[in-house]
């Protein structure tokens, strides 16, 4: 899928929230400099980094409320923000986390589902 984005066959968006998550994951995996290198690579790639705005914040708040209800954990706010990005950008969300598939307002597919439809 990354190859298809780099070749311009499909558009790829990445939420600025995902940038934060990637940094943390790769810094823990190795170190901060390694994480910075990964983020630099994302910035020069064909991915369009989408910054949060007030519309996305409002939608994510609605998702957090609607899909958490009275549960203590529920939908993580970062994932609600990522889902809101897909709504505003009218984009398919590529993910494997189960909670995304419960959000009726978004079109979510696993990487395998997405690739099988695009071939």
Order of alpha helices (4+ residues) and beta strands (2+ residues): alpha-beta-alpha-alpha-beta-alpha-alpha-beta-beta-alpha
